Structures are given as C-alpha cells and as structure tokens.
Amino acid sequence: MSNDINRKNDMFITVAVIENAIEAQLLASILTERNIPHYIRSHHDTAYDGLFQTQKGWGDIEAPIRYQTEIEKIIDHVRNADNA
C-alpha cells in the first residue's frame, strides 16, 4: 500500500511496526488523506505461512524521515482510540 510517491527523492525510514491489517488500512487512509508519502510493507510470506508476522509484527510503515513525528502521533492517536 502506498500513495503516489517517488522513493528515490526521499530517504525512507521504518517509522513503526504495524500490528494488523486493519491498522495498516486505517493508517494508509489517514496518511493518503493528509498527502503524507508512505509505504506499508507486510511481513507475510506465504512460503512460511505468516511465521514472520508472529515474530516481527504484521508489517512496517515506511516514510520520509521528515514525517516521522507526525506519523508517530497519528499512530498513537489510532491506537489510543482503539483502547478507549
């Protein structure tokens, strides 16, 4: 999942580990709506039947370093809203 990005022009970093597919979809929607470049990478590998997802989390969200703080705040908000 990603929006219209050119990863060659920005240094992308791993911002956070995503806990599940629903969180990934919600974050992708919010980041796209805010025009924040991002890439969501799943750790699922069919050859290992999802083994890496149990060890590493569902996946990662990658984005240019300049958006790290903003994305972390969005993730905190999403996760806290789920626990309310």
PDB file of N, CA, C and O in Angstrom:
ATOM      1  N   MET A   1       0.848  -1.175   0.000  1.00  0.00           N
ATOM      2  CA  MET A   1       0.000   0.000   0.000  1.00  0.00           C
ATOM      3  C   MET A   1       0.892   1.236   0.000  1.00  0.00           C
ATOM      4  O   MET A   1       1.851   1.326   0.767  1.00  0.00           O
ATOM      5  N   SER A   2       0.573   2.153  -0.842  1.00  0.00           N
ATOM      6  CA  SER A   2       1.316   3.402  -0.839  1.00  0.00           C
ATOM      7  C   SER A   2       0.540   4.439  -1.604  1.00  0.00           C
ATOM      8  O   SER A   2      -0.355   4.118  -2.387  1.00  0.00           O
ATOM      9  N   ASN A   3       0.888   5.680  -1.373  1.00  0.00           N
ATOM     10  CA  ASN A   3       0.302   6.714  -2.208  1.00  0.00           C
ATOM     11  C   ASN A   3       1.299   7.036  -3.308  1.00  0.00           C
ATOM     12  O   ASN A   3       2.318   6.357  -3.430  1.00  0.00           O
ATOM     13  N   ASP A   4       1.026   8.055  -4.107  1.00  0.00           N
ATOM     14  CA  ASP A   4       1.867   8.369  -5.252  1.00  0.00           C
ATOM     15  C   ASP A   4       3.188   8.959  -4.752  1.00  0.00           C
ATOM     16  O   ASP A   4       3.262  10.149  -4.448  1.00  0.00           O
ATOM     17  N   ILE A   5       4.225   8.128  -4.668  1.00  0.00           N
ATOM     18  CA  ILE A   5       5.491   8.558  -4.098  1.00  0.00           C
ATOM     19  C   ILE A   5       6.641   8.246  -5.029  1.00  0.00           C
ATOM     20  O   ILE A   5       6.549   7.377  -5.896  1.00  0.00           O
ATOM     21  N   ASN A   6       7.710   8.963  -4.833  1.00  0.00           N
ATOM     22  CA  ASN A   6       8.956   8.678  -5.532  1.00  0.00           C
ATOM     23  C   ASN A   6       9.999   8.433  -4.454  1.00  0.00           C
ATOM     24  O   ASN A   6      10.572   9.380  -3.915  1.00  0.00           O
ATOM     25  N   ARG A   7      10.245   7.179  -4.141  1.00  0.00           N
ATOM     26  CA  ARG A   7      11.130   6.830  -3.033  1.00  0.00           C
ATOM     27  C   ARG A   7      12.575   7.194  -3.320  1.00  0.00           C
ATOM     28  O   ARG A   7      13.390   7.214  -2.398  1.00  0.00           O
ATOM     29  N   LYS A   8      12.913   7.479  -4.552  1.00  0.00           N
ATOM     30  CA  LYS A   8      14.291   7.839  -4.881  1.00  0.00           C
ATOM     31  C   LYS A   8      14.625   9.258  -4.420  1.00  0.00           C
ATOM     32  O   LYS A   8      15.785   9.560  -4.140  1.00  0.00           O
ATOM     33  N   ASN A   9      13.618  10.130  -4.339  1.00  0.00           N
ATOM     34  CA  ASN A   9      13.869  11.522  -3.973  1.00  0.00           C
ATOM     35  C   ASN A   9      13.879  11.750  -2.471  1.00  0.00           C
ATOM     36  O   ASN A   9      14.372  12.784  -2.019  1.00  0.00           O
ATOM     37  N   ASP A  10      13.363  10.840  -1.697  1.00  0.00           N
ATOM     38  CA  ASP A  10      13.302  10.971  -0.252  1.00  0.00           C
ATOM     39  C   ASP A  10      13.922   9.743   0.391  1.00  0.00           C
ATOM     40  O   ASP A  10      13.760   8.623  -0.093  1.00  0.00           O
ATOM     41  N   MET A  11      14.632   9.968   1.486  1.00  0.00           N
ATOM     42  CA  MET A  11      15.168   8.844   2.240  1.00  0.00           C
ATOM     43  C   MET A  11      14.058   8.304   3.124  1.00  0.00           C
ATOM     44  O   MET A  11      13.623   8.976   4.060  1.00  0.00           O
ATOM     45  N   PHE A  12      13.599   7.096   2.834  1.00  0.00           N
ATOM     46  CA  PHE A  12      12.550   6.474   3.618  1.00  0.00           C
ATOM     47  C   PHE A  12      13.169   5.699   4.779  1.00  0.00           C
ATOM     48  O   PHE A  12      14.208   5.055   4.634  1.00  0.00           O
ATOM     49  N   ILE A  13      12.513   5.776   5.921  1.00  0.00           N
ATOM     50  CA  ILE A  13      12.926   5.020   7.091  1.00  0.00           C
ATOM     51  C   ILE A  13      11.728   4.203   7.577  1.00  0.00           C
ATOM     52  O   ILE A  13      10.586   4.487   7.215  1.00  0.00           O
ATOM     53  N   THR A  14      11.994   3.207   8.382  1.00  0.00           N
ATOM     54  CA  THR A  14      10.903   2.486   9.033  1.00  0.00           C
ATOM     55  C   THR A  14      10.462   3.317  10.225  1.00  0.00           C
ATOM     56  O   THR A  14      11.240   3.558  11.149  1.00  0.00           O
ATOM     57  N   VAL A  15       9.215   3.750  10.197  1.00  0.00           N
ATOM     58  CA  VAL A  15       8.688   4.618  11.249  1.00  0.00           C
ATOM     59  C   VAL A  15       8.127   3.795  12.393  1.00  0.00           C
ATOM     60  O   VAL A  15       8.333   4.134  13.558  1.00  0.00           O
ATOM     61  N   ALA A  16       7.418   2.713  12.077  1.00  0.00           N
ATOM     62  CA  ALA A  16       6.788   1.913  13.128  1.00  0.00           C
ATOM     63  C   ALA A  16       6.433   0.533  12.622  1.00  0.00           C
ATOM     64  O   ALA A  16       6.353   0.289  11.418  1.00  0.00           O
ATOM     65  N   VAL A  17       6.221  -0.362  13.569  1.00  0.00           N
ATOM     66  CA  VAL A  17       5.698  -1.695  13.269  1.00  0.00           C
ATOM     67  C   VAL A  17       4.180  -1.605  13.344  1.00  0.00           C
ATOM     68  O   VAL A  17       3.630  -1.032  14.284  1.00  0.00           O
ATOM     69  N   ILE A  18       3.518  -2.167  12.364  1.00  0.00           N
ATOM     70  CA  ILE A  18       2.057  -2.167  12.313  1.00  0.00           C
ATOM     71  C   ILE A  18       1.569  -3.480  12.915  1.00  0.00           C
ATOM     72  O   ILE A  18       2.128  -4.544  12.651  1.00  0.00           O
ATOM     73  N   GLU A  19       0.523  -3.389  13.722  1.00  0.00           N
ATOM     74  CA  GLU A  19       0.057  -4.548  14.475  1.00  0.00           C
ATOM     75  C   GLU A  19      -0.826  -5.509  13.685  1.00  0.00           C
ATOM     76  O   GLU A  19      -0.797  -6.715  13.932  1.00  0.00           O
ATOM     77  N   ASN A  20      -1.616  -4.990  12.732  1.00  0.00           N
ATOM     78  CA  ASN A  20      -2.519  -5.868  11.990  1.00  0.00           C
ATOM     79  C   ASN A  20      -2.977  -5.194  10.701  1.00  0.00           C
ATOM     80  O   ASN A  20      -2.674  -4.025  10.463  1.00  0.00           O
ATOM     81  N   ALA A  21      -3.706  -5.933   9.875  1.00  0.00           N
ATOM     82  CA  ALA A  21      -4.138  -5.434   8.566  1.00  0.00           C
ATOM     83  C   ALA A  21      -5.123  -4.274   8.694  1.00  0.00           C
ATOM     84  O   ALA A  21      -5.109  -3.360   7.870  1.00  0.00           O
ATOM     85  N   ILE A  22      -5.966  -4.301   9.705  1.00  0.00           N
ATOM     86  CA  ILE A  22      -6.939  -3.211   9.888  1.00  0.00           C
ATOM     87  C   ILE A  22      -6.221  -1.916  10.222  1.00  0.00           C
ATOM     88  O   ILE A  22      -6.549  -0.858   9.685  1.00  0.00           O
ATOM     89  N   GLU A  23      -5.234  -2.003  11.119  1.00  0.00           N
ATOM     90  CA  GLU A  23      -4.439  -0.821  11.450  1.00  0.00           C
ATOM     91  C   GLU A  23      -3.710  -0.307  10.207  1.00  0.00           C
ATOM     92  O   GLU A  23      -3.617   0.903  10.000  1.00  0.00           O
ATOM     93  N   ALA A  24      -3.199  -1.210   9.390  1.00  0.00           N
ATOM     94  CA  ALA A  24      -2.499  -0.818   8.165  1.00  0.00           C
ATOM     95  C   ALA A  24      -3.432  -0.055   7.224  1.00  0.00           C
ATOM     96  O   ALA A  24      -3.053   0.981   6.677  1.00  0.00           O
ATOM     97  N   GLN A  25      -4.642  -0.561   7.036  1.00  0.00           N
ATOM     98  CA  GLN A  25      -5.600   0.098   6.147  1.00  0.00           C
ATOM     99  C   GLN A  25      -6.011   1.462   6.677  1.00  0.00           C
ATOM    100  O   GLN A  25      -6.117   2.422   5.915  1.00  0.00           O
ATOM    101  N   LEU A  26      -6.242   1.547   7.973  1.00  0.00           N
ATOM    102  CA  LEU A  26      -6.639   2.814   8.576  1.00  0.00           C
ATOM    103  C   LEU A  26      -5.526   3.848   8.458  1.00  0.00           C
ATOM    104  O   LEU A  26      -5.781   4.993   8.086  1.00  0.00           O
ATOM    105  N   LEU A  27      -4.300   3.456   8.771  1.00  0.00           N
ATOM    106  CA  LEU A  27      -3.171   4.381   8.660  1.00  0.00           C
ATOM    107  C   LEU A  27      -2.942   4.807   7.214  1.00  0.00           C
ATOM    108  O   LEU A  27      -2.681   5.980   6.949  1.00  0.00           O
ATOM    109  N   ALA A  28      -3.035   3.877   6.289  1.00  0.00           N
ATOM    110  CA  ALA A  28      -2.869   4.213   4.875  1.00  0.00           C
ATOM    111  C   ALA A  28      -3.899   5.244   4.445  1.00  0.00           C
ATOM    112  O   ALA A  28      -3.580   6.186   3.719  1.00  0.00           O
ATOM    113  N   SER A  29      -5.121   5.065   4.889  1.00  0.00           N
ATOM    114  CA  SER A  29      -6.191   6.002   4.544  1.00  0.00           C
ATOM    115  C   SER A  29      -5.916   7.402   5.106  1.00  0.00           C
ATOM    116  O   SER A  29      -6.058   8.399   4.399  1.00  0.00           O
ATOM    117  N   ILE A  30      -5.525   7.466   6.370  1.00  0.00           N
ATOM    118  CA  ILE A  30      -5.250   8.758   7.012  1.00  0.00           C
ATOM    119  C   ILE A  30      -4.058   9.445   6.350  1.00  0.00           C
ATOM    120  O   ILE A  30      -4.111  10.640   6.058  1.00  0.00           O
ATOM    121  N   LEU A  31      -2.991   8.699   6.116  1.00  0.00           N
ATOM    122  CA  LEU A  31      -1.785   9.292   5.532  1.00  0.00           C
ATOM    123  C   LEU A  31      -2.027   9.751   4.097  1.00  0.00           C
ATOM    124  O   LEU A  31      -1.519  10.795   3.687  1.00  0.00           O
ATOM    125  N   THR A  32      -2.786   8.989   3.343  1.00  0.00           N
ATOM    126  CA  THR A  32      -3.123   9.386   1.979  1.00  0.00           C
ATOM    127  C   THR A  32      -3.963  10.656   1.990  1.00  0.00           C
ATOM    128  O   THR A  32      -3.731  11.571   1.200  1.00  0.00           O
ATOM    129  N   GLU A  33      -4.939  10.704   2.891  1.00  0.00           N
ATOM    130  CA  GLU A  33      -5.804  11.881   3.018  1.00  0.00           C
ATOM    131  C   GLU A  33      -4.991  13.130   3.354  1.00  0.00           C
ATOM    132  O   GLU A  33      -5.325  14.230   2.912  1.00  0.00           O
ATOM    133  N   ARG A  34      -3.930  12.961   4.132  1.00  0.00           N
ATOM    134  CA  ARG A  34      -3.082  14.095   4.539  1.00  0.00           C
ATOM    135  C   ARG A  34      -1.902  14.320   3.587  1.00  0.00           C
ATOM    136  O   ARG A  34      -1.033  15.152   3.848  1.00  0.00           O
ATOM    137  N   ASN A  35      -1.882  13.578   2.497  1.00  0.00           N
ATOM    138  CA  ASN A  35      -0.809  13.692   1.492  1.00  0.00           C
ATOM    139  C   ASN A  35       0.580  13.456   2.084  1.00  0.00           C
ATOM    140  O   ASN A  35       1.541  14.141   1.736  1.00  0.00           O
ATOM    141  N   ILE A  36       0.668  12.480   2.979  1.00  0.00           N
ATOM    142  CA  ILE A  36       1.945  12.106   3.574  1.00  0.00           C
ATOM    143  C   ILE A  36       2.467  10.888   2.817  1.00  0.00           C
ATOM    144  O   ILE A  36       1.823   9.839   2.816  1.00  0.00           O
ATOM    145  N   PRO A  37       3.623  11.017   2.174  1.00  0.00           N
ATOM    146  CA  PRO A  37       4.178   9.882   1.434  1.00  0.00           C
ATOM    147  C   PRO A  37       4.471   8.725   2.391  1.00  0.00           C
ATOM    148  O   PRO A  37       5.007   8.938   3.479  1.00  0.00           O
ATOM    149  N   HIS A  38       4.127   7.529   1.996  1.00  0.00           N
ATOM    150  CA  HIS A  38       4.346   6.373   2.847  1.00  0.00           C
ATOM    151  C   HIS A  38       4.345   5.093   2.021  1.00  0.00           C
ATOM    152  O   HIS A  38       3.903   5.066   0.872  1.00  0.00           O
ATOM    153  N   TYR A  39       4.848   4.049   2.638  1.00  0.00           N
ATOM    154  CA  TYR A  39       4.824   2.720   2.050  1.00  0.00           C
ATOM    155  C   TYR A  39       4.562   1.741   3.185  1.00  0.00           C
ATOM    156  O   TYR A  39       5.261   1.771   4.198  1.00  0.00           O
ATOM    157  N   ILE A  40       3.584   0.889   3.036  1.00  0.00           N
ATOM    158  CA  ILE A  40       3.281  -0.109   4.049  1.00  0.00           C
ATOM    159  C   ILE A  40       3.721  -1.467   3.514  1.00  0.00           C
ATOM    160  O   ILE A  40       3.307  -1.899   2.438  1.00  0.00           O
ATOM    161  N   ARG A  41       4.565  -2.121   4.291  1.00  0.00           N
ATOM    162  CA  ARG A  41       5.153  -3.392   3.884  1.00  0.00           C
ATOM    163  C   ARG A  41       4.718  -4.487   4.853  1.00  0.00           C
ATOM    164  O   ARG A  41       4.979  -4.404   6.053  1.00  0.00           O
ATOM    165  N   SER A  42       4.063  -5.498   4.332  1.00  0.00           N
ATOM    166  CA  SER A  42       3.636  -6.636   5.142  1.00  0.00           C
ATOM    167  C   SER A  42       4.808  -7.594   5.338  1.00  0.00           C
ATOM    168  O   SER A  42       5.648  -7.750   4.451  1.00  0.00           O
ATOM    169  N   HIS A  43       4.856  -8.227   6.491  1.00  0.00           N
ATOM    170  CA  HIS A  43       5.865  -9.254   6.747  1.00  0.00           C
ATOM    171  C   HIS A  43       5.367 -10.646   6.345  1.00  0.00           C
ATOM    172  O   HIS A  43       6.067 -11.638   6.544  1.00  0.00           O
ATOM    173  N   HIS A  44       4.167 -10.716   5.784  1.00  0.00           N
ATOM    174  CA  HIS A  44       3.613 -12.024   5.429  1.00  0.00           C
ATOM    175  C   HIS A  44       4.399 -12.653   4.284  1.00  0.00           C
ATOM    176  O   HIS A  44       4.723 -11.999   3.292  1.00  0.00           O
ATOM    177  N   ASP A  45       4.687 -13.904   4.445  1.00  0.00           N
ATOM    178  CA  ASP A  45       5.368 -14.677   3.412  1.00  0.00           C
ATOM    179  C   ASP A  45       4.630 -16.009   3.306  1.00  0.00           C
ATOM    180  O   ASP A  45       4.630 -16.803   4.246  1.00  0.00           O
ATOM    181  N   THR A  46       4.011 -16.244   2.172  1.00  0.00           N
ATOM    182  CA  THR A  46       3.208 -17.460   2.017  1.00  0.00           C
ATOM    183  C   THR A  46       4.049 -18.728   2.172  1.00  0.00           C
ATOM    184  O   THR A  46       3.541 -19.758   2.613  1.00  0.00           O
ATOM    185  N   ALA A  47       5.318 -18.659   1.814  1.00  0.00           N
ATOM    186  CA  ALA A  47       6.173 -19.844   1.928  1.00  0.00           C
ATOM    187  C   ALA A  47       6.333 -20.280   3.386  1.00  0.00           C
ATOM    188  O   ALA A  47       6.513 -21.463   3.673  1.00  0.00           O
ATOM    189  N   TYR A  48       6.264 -19.314   4.299  1.00  0.00           N
ATOM    190  CA  TYR A  48       6.424 -19.629   5.721  1.00  0.00           C
ATOM    191  C   TYR A  48       5.118 -19.474   6.495  1.00  0.00           C
ATOM    192  O   TYR A  48       5.124 -19.453   7.725  1.00  0.00           O
ATOM    193  N   ASP A  49       3.994 -19.366   5.777  1.00  0.00           N
ATOM    194  CA  ASP A  49       2.658 -19.309   6.372  1.00  0.00           C
ATOM    195  C   ASP A  49       2.537 -18.241   7.459  1.00  0.00           C
ATOM    196  O   ASP A  49       1.952 -18.488   8.514  1.00  0.00           O
ATOM    197  N   GLY A  50       3.089 -17.058   7.203  1.00  0.00           N
ATOM    198  CA  GLY A  50       2.931 -15.943   8.134  1.00  0.00           C
ATOM    199  C   GLY A  50       3.815 -16.006   9.363  1.00  0.00           C
ATOM    200  O   GLY A  50       3.605 -15.240  10.303  1.00  0.00           O
ATOM    201  N   LEU A  51       4.791 -16.889   9.388  1.00  0.00           N
ATOM    202  CA  LEU A  51       5.677 -17.051  10.545  1.00  0.00           C
ATOM    203  C   LEU A  51       6.324 -15.734  10.958  1.00  0.00           C
ATOM    204  O   LEU A  51       6.427 -15.439  12.148  1.00  0.00           O
ATOM    205  N   PHE A  52       6.761 -14.942   9.981  1.00  0.00           N
ATOM    206  CA  PHE A  52       7.459 -13.705  10.313  1.00  0.00           C
ATOM    207  C   PHE A  52       6.527 -12.673  10.929  1.00  0.00           C
ATOM    208  O   PHE A  52       6.981 -11.818  11.689  1.00  0.00           O
ATOM    209  N   GLN A  53       5.239 -12.730  10.624  1.00  0.00           N
ATOM    210  CA  GLN A  53       4.294 -11.791  11.218  1.00  0.00           C
ATOM    211  C   GLN A  53       4.145 -12.046  12.713  1.00  0.00           C
ATOM    212  O   GLN A  53       3.938 -11.105  13.479  1.00  0.00           O
ATOM    213  N   THR A  54       4.246 -13.284  13.135  1.00  0.00           N
ATOM    214  CA  THR A  54       4.148 -13.552  14.574  1.00  0.00           C
ATOM    215  C   THR A  54       5.405 -13.102  15.297  1.00  0.00           C
ATOM    216  O   THR A  54       5.351 -12.794  16.488  1.00  0.00           O
ATOM    217  N   GLN A  55       6.532 -13.058  14.606  1.00  0.00           N
ATOM    218  CA  GLN A  55       7.801 -12.657  15.222  1.00  0.00           C
ATOM    219  C   GLN A  55       8.061 -11.158  15.110  1.00  0.00           C
ATOM    220  O   GLN A  55       8.562 -10.545  16.053  1.00  0.00           O
ATOM    221  N   LYS A  56       7.724 -10.563  13.967  1.00  0.00           N
ATOM    222  CA  LYS A  56       8.087  -9.176  13.688  1.00  0.00           C
ATOM    223  C   LYS A  56       6.910  -8.212  13.698  1.00  0.00           C
ATOM    224  O   LYS A  56       7.117  -7.010  13.536  1.00  0.00           O
ATOM    225  N   GLY A  57       5.701  -8.683  13.878  1.00  0.00           N
ATOM    226  CA  GLY A  57       4.522  -7.836  13.744  1.00  0.00           C
ATOM    227  C   GLY A  57       3.953  -7.975  12.344  1.00  0.00           C
ATOM    228  O   GLY A  57       4.587  -8.568  11.471  1.00  0.00           O
ATOM    229  N   TRP A  58       2.768  -7.435  12.123  1.00  0.00           N
ATOM    230  CA  TRP A  58       2.102  -7.578  10.833  1.00  0.00           C
ATOM    231  C   TRP A  58       2.935  -7.001   9.695  1.00  0.00           C
ATOM    232  O   TRP A  58       3.035  -7.604   8.627  1.00  0.00           O
ATOM    233  N   GLY A  59       3.530  -5.841   9.923  1.00  0.00           N
ATOM    234  CA  GLY A  59       4.320  -5.192   8.882  1.00  0.00           C
ATOM    235  C   GLY A  59       4.937  -3.902   9.395  1.00  0.00           C
ATOM    236  O   GLY A  59       4.931  -3.629  10.595  1.00  0.00           O
ATOM    237  N   ASP A  60       5.464  -3.122   8.480  1.00  0.00           N
ATOM    238  CA  ASP A  60       6.112  -1.850   8.803  1.00  0.00           C
ATOM    239  C   ASP A  60       5.484  -0.730   7.993  1.00  0.00           C
ATOM    240  O   ASP A  60       4.931  -0.947   6.915  1.00  0.00           O
ATOM    241  N   ILE A  61       5.583   0.477   8.543  1.00  0.00           N
ATOM    242  CA  ILE A  61       5.236   1.653   7.758  1.00  0.00           C
ATOM    243  C   ILE A  61       6.524   2.428   7.549  1.00  0.00           C
ATOM    244  O   ILE A  61       7.250   2.734   8.496  1.00  0.00           O
ATOM    245  N   GLU A  62       6.789   2.737   6.297  1.00  0.00           N
ATOM    246  CA  GLU A  62       7.989   3.478   5.918  1.00  0.00           C
ATOM    247  C   GLU A  62       7.567   4.813   5.329  1.00  0.00           C
ATOM    248  O   GLU A  62       6.551   4.916   4.641  1.00  0.00           O
ATOM    249  N   ALA A  63       8.373   5.842   5.616  1.00  0.00           N
ATOM    250  CA  ALA A  63       8.071   7.192   5.139  1.00  0.00           C
ATOM    251  C   ALA A  63       9.338   8.028   5.201  1.00  0.00           C
ATOM    252  O   ALA A  63      10.311   7.643   5.849  1.00  0.00           O
ATOM    253  N   PRO A  64       9.324   9.175   4.527  1.00  0.00           N
ATOM    254  CA  PRO A  64      10.472  10.074   4.640  1.00  0.00           C
ATOM    255  C   PRO A  64      10.663  10.504   6.095  1.00  0.00           C
ATOM    256  O   PRO A  64       9.691  10.713   6.820  1.00  0.00           O
ATOM    257  N   ILE A  65      11.888  10.629   6.500  1.00  0.00           N
ATOM    258  CA  ILE A  65      12.217  10.935   7.888  1.00  0.00           C
ATOM    259  C   ILE A  65      11.541  12.219   8.382  1.00  0.00           C
ATOM    260  O   ILE A  65      11.226  12.330   9.566  1.00  0.00           O
ATOM    261  N   ARG A  66      11.319  13.170   7.506  1.00  0.00           N
ATOM    262  CA  ARG A  66      10.718  14.434   7.933  1.00  0.00           C
ATOM    263  C   ARG A  66       9.269  14.287   8.397  1.00  0.00           C
ATOM    264  O   ARG A  66       8.732  15.196   9.028  1.00  0.00           O
ATOM    265  N   TYR A  67       8.631  13.155   8.093  1.00  0.00           N
ATOM    266  CA  TYR A  67       7.252  12.903   8.518  1.00  0.00           C
ATOM    267  C   TYR A  67       7.173  11.993   9.742  1.00  0.00           C
ATOM    268  O   TYR A  67       6.074  11.693  10.210  1.00  0.00           O
ATOM    269  N   GLN A  68       8.294  11.557  10.260  1.00  0.00           N
ATOM    270  CA  GLN A  68       8.312  10.569  11.336  1.00  0.00           C
ATOM    271  C   GLN A  68       7.488  10.999  12.552  1.00  0.00           C
ATOM    272  O   GLN A  68       6.646  10.234  13.023  1.00  0.00           O
ATOM    273  N   THR A  69       7.710  12.184  13.056  1.00  0.00           N
ATOM    274  CA  THR A  69       6.999  12.644  14.252  1.00  0.00           C
ATOM    275  C   THR A  69       5.504  12.728  14.010  1.00  0.00           C
ATOM    276  O   THR A  69       4.716  12.308  14.857  1.00  0.00           O
ATOM    277  N   GLU A  70       5.100  13.266  12.864  1.00  0.00           N
ATOM    278  CA  GLU A  70       3.680  13.382  12.543  1.00  0.00           C
ATOM    279  C   GLU A  70       3.019  12.007  12.447  1.00  0.00           C
ATOM    280  O   GLU A  70       1.912  11.814  12.950  1.00  0.00           O
ATOM    281  N   ILE A  71       3.685  11.066  11.811  1.00  0.00           N
ATOM    282  CA  ILE A  71       3.137   9.717  11.673  1.00  0.00           C
ATOM    283  C   ILE A  71       3.058   9.030  13.032  1.00  0.00           C
ATOM    284  O   ILE A  71       2.075   8.348  13.323  1.00  0.00           O
ATOM    285  N   GLU A  72       4.070   9.199  13.857  1.00  0.00           N
ATOM    286  CA  GLU A  72       4.041   8.601  15.193  1.00  0.00           C
ATOM    287  C   GLU A  72       2.862   9.132  16.007  1.00  0.00           C
ATOM    288  O   GLU A  72       2.233   8.374  16.745  1.00  0.00           O
ATOM    289  N   LYS A  73       2.557  10.418  15.882  1.00  0.00           N
ATOM    290  CA  LYS A  73       1.410  10.997  16.577  1.00  0.00           C
ATOM    291  C   LYS A  73       0.102  10.397  16.058  1.00  0.00           C
ATOM    292  O   LYS A  73      -0.806  10.109  16.837  1.00  0.00           O
ATOM    293  N   ILE A  74       0.012  10.211  14.744  1.00  0.00           N
ATOM    294  CA  ILE A  74      -1.192   9.611  14.142  1.00  0.00           C
ATOM    295  C   ILE A  74      -1.355   8.180  14.648  1.00  0.00           C
ATOM    296  O   ILE A  74      -2.461   7.773  15.006  1.00  0.00           O
ATOM    297  N   ILE A  75      -0.275   7.422  14.681  1.00  0.00           N
ATOM    298  CA  ILE A  75      -0.332   6.035  15.155  1.00  0.00           C
ATOM    299  C   ILE A  75      -0.763   5.997  16.619  1.00  0.00           C
ATOM    300  O   ILE A  75      -1.613   5.187  16.988  1.00  0.00           O
ATOM    301  N   ASP A  76      -0.195   6.852  17.449  1.00  0.00           N
ATOM    302  CA  ASP A  76      -0.595   6.907  18.861  1.00  0.00           C
ATOM    303  C   ASP A  76      -2.080   7.211  18.985  1.00  0.00           C
ATOM    304  O   ASP A  76      -2.777   6.600  19.795  1.00  0.00           O
ATOM    305  N   HIS A  77      -2.561   8.149  18.188  1.00  0.00           N
ATOM    306  CA  HIS A  77      -3.978   8.509  18.239  1.00  0.00           C
ATOM    307  C   HIS A  77      -4.862   7.323  17.833  1.00  0.00           C
ATOM    308  O   HIS A  77      -5.868   7.033  18.482  1.00  0.00           O
ATOM    309  N   VAL A  78      -4.472   6.648  16.755  1.00  0.00           N
ATOM    310  CA  VAL A  78      -5.236   5.483  16.285  1.00  0.00           C
ATOM    311  C   VAL A  78      -5.254   4.389  17.347  1.00  0.00           C
ATOM    312  O   VAL A  78      -6.306   3.816  17.632  1.00  0.00           O
ATOM    313  N   ARG A  79      -4.118   4.106  17.921  1.00  0.00           N
ATOM    314  CA  ARG A  79      -4.037   3.024  18.912  1.00  0.00           C
ATOM    315  C   ARG A  79      -4.757   3.384  20.204  1.00  0.00           C
ATOM    316  O   ARG A  79      -5.378   2.519  20.820  1.00  0.00           O
ATOM    317  N   ASN A  80      -4.688   4.623  20.621  1.00  0.00           N
ATOM    318  CA  ASN A  80      -5.397   5.044  21.835  1.00  0.00           C
ATOM    319  C   ASN A  80      -6.888   5.080  21.621  1.00  0.00           C
ATOM    320  O   ASN A  80      -7.651   4.798  22.545  1.00  0.00           O
ATOM    321  N   ALA A  81      -7.326   5.423  20.416  1.00  0.00           N
ATOM    322  CA  ALA A  81      -8.762   5.421  20.106  1.00  0.00           C
ATOM    323  C   ALA A  81      -9.313   4.000  20.158  1.00  0.00           C
ATOM    324  O   ALA A  81     -10.455   3.789  20.569  1.00  0.00           O
ATOM    325  N   ASP A  82      -8.505   3.029  19.744  1.00  0.00           N
ATOM    326  CA  ASP A  82      -8.931   1.627  19.790  1.00  0.00           C
ATOM    327  C   ASP A  82      -9.085   1.136  21.221  1.00  0.00           C
ATOM    328  O   ASP A  82      -9.908   0.259  21.482  1.00  0.00           O
ATOM    329  N   ASN A  83      -8.317   1.678  22.146  1.00  0.00           N
ATOM    330  CA  ASN A  83      -8.358   1.238  23.539  1.00  0.00           C
ATOM    331  C   ASN A  83      -9.374   1.996  24.367  1.00  0.00           C
ATOM    332  O   ASN A  83      -9.592   1.660  25.531  1.00  0.00           O
ATOM    333  N   ALA A  84      -9.995   3.005  23.798  1.00  0.00           N
ATOM    334  CA  ALA A  84     -10.963   3.818  24.562  1.00  0.00           C
ATOM    335  C   ALA A  84     -12.293   3.134  24.687  1.00  0.00           C
ATOM    336  O   ALA A  84     -13.213   3.680  25.297  1.00  0.00           O
TER     337      ALA A  84
END
